[in-house]
Amino acid sequence: MIGDEARDSGPRSLYVQLLDWMLVPLIIIWPLAILFTYVAARTIADSPYDRELSATVRSLQRLVPAEPPAPFTLQPIVPPSVRDFLLTDDDTDVMRIHVALDGEELLFGDAEVPPLELSELRENPDVQFKDGEVGGVRVRVAFLVVRPPGWEKLLAVQVTETLGKRDRLAAEITRMVASVLVVLLVILVMLVLYGLRRGLEPLEQLREAVLARSPSDLSPLPVDRAPDEVAPLVTTVNQQLARVATSVESQRRFIADAAHQMKTPLAGLKMQAELARRATDGQDLRERLGQLGAGADRAHHLVQRLLALARADESAVAGKGSARVDLADAARVACEHLAPIAVERGIDFGFEAGEEAAIVAGDALLVRELVSNLAENALKYTPRGGRVTVRVRGGDGPVLEVEDTGPGIAEADRERIFERFYRVPGSGASGAGLGLSIVKAVAERHGATLAVEAGEGGAGCRFSVSGWRQRPGP
């Protein structure tokens, strides 16, 4: 199909498309204009010659004698001199006369001229016109049907004339008008080409302005100089530039913060390695090596958090498709991995899930990462003997809750705890400060809302994630 071929060929020049939409109608309309011109020219050409035919018919009418001709006689009613004058034509057209009683009884003229039809044999004081044929040649017919005083029958007077003069006059008018139309068409095409180039100059200027920019220049494009039709596009591009600038700035801060955070474990590893190199006895060496292992674990933990955060950001930017995820199953798997940590710290770690299915649309690995970070954060701040509960409620609006009996979070800090590398002052807990940032990024990726409030009885803290994006179908 033509449409499919056009789509496969890729985008076309806007200039060419506008030119097509403007010139193609002109090319189609031009032959129609010539046709309409010819029709109008024929009407114009018929007018003077019809008047001549009408005058001839009236002249023949005036030659009708006062007494009707004897029955069944075909005597002429037109004198030979007048007849010769009427039939004389300086041009190549042929004129014929047909005068008959009741349209059938020929009184004078050419028998080859067809008689009038029955519907036309109605007395009418006006000369009438029609197109016809005589001997296979197209002719123009002027006829008059009257009943002269004292006559019992109708008198039908016909004068026919071939169309040579009319055709030549119409053709001449058409040629003159067509010549003018060709000149006007050429002028119009030139004006269209010039107007298109001038009209597209703002787009070309905008393109040159964009090309002249450095790759790092994300400032908005000037909207005031853009045409009204292009202004919405420029505004949209500026919005995208603003988002890109925000993302670039966020990534820059993230890289700077990550580099800063990595300095501490790397500096510790370097120091412990130097001390281990200088150790003189086995006990001291084992202690230094243990410190090296702990530092490596901290660095590994930080790197894993950074990678998880990067995966969440990448998934959101790429707009990856969503799959059917069982929220309760993802939470159960995450809790199973964290159960040994809870046992080691002496914390009552529980998991609750309702009977209704909790199905959401998203990425199973990221959902599991969200639950792990929330639960691990709760285990980190809950003292020995405390309680951490991961709860999933199903139904039309699945909800994930993680509740602990830790020290809680002050209202002033509840907005900042989701910032990257932020740690609540005085909490005394170690970590990279990325766990809740990952939770927020994954929740936003899945269209969910993240909320934090005090736990049951005002003790501890409760995180809830609701409003998950739903996926229809099984």
ZIGIBEL-V473995 format. One record per pair of residues at least 24 apart in sequence whose C-alpha atoms are under 10 Angstrom apart, sorted by the first residue. I is the first residue (numbers start at 1). J is the second residue. If there is no record, write none. Layout:
i->[I I]
j->[J J]
//
This chain:
i->[14 14 15 15 15 15 15 16 18 18 18 19 19 19 19 22 22 22 22 23 23 23 23 23 26 26 26 27 30 30 30 30 31 33 33 33 34 34 34 34 34 35 35 36 37 37 37 37 37 37 37 38 38 38 38 38 38 38 38 38 39 39 40 40 40 41 41 41 41 41 41 41 41 41 42 42 42 42 42 42 42 42 43 43 44 44 44 44 45 45 45 45 45 45 45 45 46 46 46 46 46 46 46 47 48 49 49 49 49 49 50 50 50 50 50 50 50 50 51 51 52 53 53 53 53 53 53 53 53 53 53 53 54 54 54 54 54 54 54 54 54 54 55 55 56 56 56 56 56 56 56 57 57 57 57 57 57 57 57 57 57 57 58 58 58 58 58 59 60 60 60 60 60 60 60 61 61 61 61 61 61 61 61 64 64 64 65 65 66 66 66 66 67 67 67 67 68 68 68 68 68 68 69 69 69 71 72 72 72 73 73 73 74 74 74 74 74 75 75 75 76 76 76 76 77 77 77 78 78 78 83 83 86 87 91 91 92 92 92 92 93 93 93 93 93 93 93 94 94 94 94 94 94 95 95 95 95 95 95 95 96 96 96 96 96 96 96 96 97 97 97 97 97 97 97 97 98 98 98 98 98 98 99 99 99 99 99 99 99 99 100 100 100 100 100 100 100 101 101 101 101 101 101 101 101 101 101 102 102 102 102 102 102 102 102 103 103 103 103 103 103 103 104 104 105 105 106 106 107 107 107 108 109 109 109 110 110 113 113 113 113 114 115 115 115 116 116 116 116 116 120 120 120 121 121 121 121 121 122 122 122 122 123 123 123 123 127 127 128 129 129 129 130 131 131 131 132 132 132 133 133 133 134 134 134 137 137 137 138 138 138 139 139 140 199 200 202 202 202 203 203 206 216 216 217 217 218 218 218 218 218 218 219 247 251 253 254 254 254 255 257 257 258 258 258 258 258 258 261 261 261 261 261 262 262 262 262 262 263 264 264 264 265 265 265 265 265 265 265 265 265 266 266 266 266 267 268 268 268 268 268 269 269 269 269 269 270 298 298 298 299 301 301 302 302 302 302 302 303 304 305 305 305 305 305 305 305 305 306 306 306 306 306 307 308 308 308 308 308 308 308 308 308 308 309 309 309 309 309 309 309 309 309 309 309 309 310 310 311 311 311 311 311 312 312 312 312 312 312 312 312 312 312 312 312 313 313 313 313 313 314 315 315 315 315 315 316 316 316 316 316 317 319 320 320 320 321 321 321 322 322 322 322 322 322 322 322 322 323 323 323 323 323 323 323 324 324 324 324 324 324 324 324 324 324 324 325 325 325 325 325 325 325 325 325 325 325 325 326 326 326 326 326 326 326 326 326 326 327 327 327 327 327 327 327 327 327 327 327 327 327 327 327 327 327 327 328 328 328 328 328 328 328 328 328 328 328 328 328 328 328 328 328 329 329 329 329 329 329 329 330 330 330 330 330 330 330 330 330 331 331 331 331 331 331 331 331 331 331 331 332 332 332 332 332 332 333 333 333 334 334 334 334 334 334 334 334 334 334 335 335 335 335 335 335 335 336 337 338 338 338 338 339 339 341 341 341 342 342 342 342 342 342 342 342 342 343 344 345 345 345 345 345 345 345 346 346 346 346 346 346 346 347 347 347 347 347 347 347 347 347 347 348 348 348 348 348 348 348 348 348 349 349 349 349 349 349 349 349 350 350 350 350 350 350 350 351 351 351 351 351 351 352 352 352 352 352 352 353 353 353 353 353 353 354 354 354 354 354 355 355 355 355 356 356 356 356 356 356 357 357 357 357 357 357 358 358 358 358 358 358 358 358 358 358 358 359 359 359 359 359 359 359 359 359 359 359 360 360 360 360 360 360 360 360 360 360 360 360 361 361 361 361 361 361 361 362 362 362 362 362 362 362 362 362 363 363 363 366 366 366 366 366 366 366 367 367 367 367 367 368 369 369 369 369 370 370 370 370 370 370 370 370 370 370 371 371 371 371 371 372 372 373 373 373 373 373 373 374 374 374 374 374 374 374 374 374 374 375 375 375 375 375 375 376 376 377 377 377 377 377 377 377 378 378 378 378 378 378 378 378 378 378 379 379 379 380 380 380 380 381 381 381 381 381 381 381 381 381 381 382 382 382 382 382 383 386 387 388 388 388 389 390 390 390 391 392 392 393 396 396 396 397 397 397 397 397 398 398 398 398 398 398 399 399 399 399 399 399 399 400 400 400 400 400 400 400 401 401 401 401 401 401 401 401 402 402 402 402 402 402 402 403 403 403 403 403 403 403 403 403 403 403 404 404 404 404 404 404 404 404 405 405 405 405 405 405 405 405 405 406 406 406 406 406 407 407 407 407 408 408 408 408 408 408 408 408 408 409 409 409 409 409 409 409 410 410 410 411 411 411 414 414 414 415 415 417 418 439 440 443 443 443 444 445 446]
j->[196 200 193 196 197 199 200 196 192 193 196 189 192 193 196 189 192 193 196 185 188 189 192 193 185 188 189 185 178 181 182 185 178 177 178 181 174 175 177 178 181 174 178 174 170 171 173 174 175 177 178 167 170 171 172 173 174 175 177 178 170 174 170 173 174 166 167 169 170 171 172 173 174 177 166 167 168 169 170 171 173 174 166 170 166 169 170 173 165 166 167 168 169 170 171 173 140 163 165 166 167 169 170 166 166 140 161 163 165 166 127 128 129 140 141 142 161 166 127 142 142 95 127 129 140 141 142 143 158 159 160 161 126 127 128 129 141 142 143 144 158 159 127 142 86 97 142 143 157 158 159 97 99 127 128 142 143 144 157 158 159 160 126 127 143 144 157 86 86 97 99 144 157 158 159 99 144 145 146 148 155 156 157 99 148 155 148 149 148 149 150 151 148 149 150 151 148 149 150 151 152 153 101 107 151 105 105 106 107 105 106 107 100 105 106 107 108 106 107 108 106 107 108 109 107 108 109 107 108 109 108 109 159 159 164 165 162 163 164 165 139 161 162 163 164 165 166 139 160 161 162 163 164 139 140 141 159 160 161 162 134 139 141 158 159 160 161 162 141 142 143 157 158 159 160 161 143 156 157 158 159 160 143 144 145 155 156 157 158 159 145 153 154 155 156 157 158 145 146 147 151 152 153 154 155 156 157 145 146 147 152 153 154 155 156 145 153 154 155 156 157 158 155 156 155 156 155 156 155 156 157 157 157 158 159 158 159 141 158 159 160 158 156 157 158 143 145 156 157 158 144 145 156 145 146 154 155 156 146 147 154 156 147 154 155 156 157 158 158 158 159 160 160 160 161 163 160 161 162 160 161 162 160 161 162 161 162 163 162 163 164 163 164 166 227 227 226 227 230 227 230 234 245 248 241 245 242 243 244 245 246 248 245 317 310 420 306 420 421 306 420 421 302 303 306 420 421 432 299 302 421 432 433 298 299 302 303 432 299 295 298 299 292 294 295 296 297 298 299 300 302 295 296 298 299 295 292 294 295 296 299 293 294 295 296 299 295 430 431 432 432 431 432 431 432 433 434 435 432 434 369 373 432 433 434 435 437 438 420 432 434 435 438 438 365 366 369 370 434 435 438 439 441 442 366 369 420 434 435 436 437 438 439 440 441 442 438 441 365 366 438 441 442 363 366 369 370 438 439 440 441 442 443 444 445 438 441 442 444 445 445 363 366 441 442 445 441 442 444 445 446 445 445 362 363 445 361 362 363 360 361 362 363 364 446 469 470 471 360 361 362 363 364 470 471 359 360 361 362 363 364 470 471 472 473 474 358 359 360 361 362 363 364 365 367 368 470 471 357 358 359 360 361 362 364 367 394 398 353 357 358 359 360 361 362 364 367 368 371 392 393 394 398 399 400 468 352 353 354 356 357 358 359 360 368 390 391 392 393 394 398 399 400 353 357 358 359 364 368 392 364 365 366 367 368 369 370 371 372 367 368 369 370 371 372 375 390 391 392 400 368 371 372 390 391 392 368 371 372 367 368 369 370 371 372 373 375 376 390 368 371 372 375 376 389 390 372 372 372 375 376 379 376 379 376 379 380 375 376 379 380 382 384 386 387 388 384 384 379 380 382 383 384 385 386 379 382 383 384 385 386 387 379 382 383 384 385 386 387 388 404 405 379 382 384 385 386 387 388 389 404 375 379 386 387 388 389 390 404 387 388 389 390 391 402 403 388 389 390 391 392 402 389 390 391 392 393 401 390 391 392 393 394 400 391 392 393 394 395 392 393 394 395 392 393 394 395 396 398 392 393 394 395 396 398 392 393 394 395 396 397 398 399 400 468 470 394 395 396 397 398 468 469 470 471 472 474 394 396 397 398 399 446 467 468 469 470 471 472 446 447 468 469 470 471 472 442 443 445 446 447 468 469 470 471 442 445 446 438 439 441 442 443 445 446 439 442 443 445 446 442 435 438 439 442 435 436 437 438 439 440 441 442 443 465 400 401 402 439 465 435 439 434 435 436 437 438 439 401 402 403 435 436 438 439 462 463 464 401 402 403 404 435 463 402 435 402 404 429 431 433 435 436 402 403 404 405 406 408 460 461 462 463 404 405 406 406 429 430 431 405 406 407 408 427 428 429 430 460 461 406 407 408 460 461 407 460 460 460 461 462 462 462 463 464 464 464 465 466 467 468 470 466 467 468 469 470 465 466 467 468 469 470 448 449 464 465 466 467 468 450 463 464 465 466 467 468 450 451 452 462 463 464 465 466 452 455 461 462 463 464 465 452 453 454 455 456 459 460 461 462 463 464 454 455 456 459 460 461 462 463 454 455 456 457 458 459 460 461 462 455 459 460 461 462 454 459 460 461 452 453 454 455 458 459 460 461 462 452 453 454 459 460 461 462 453 454 461 452 453 454 451 452 453 451 452 452 450 465 465 467 468 469 468 469 470]
//
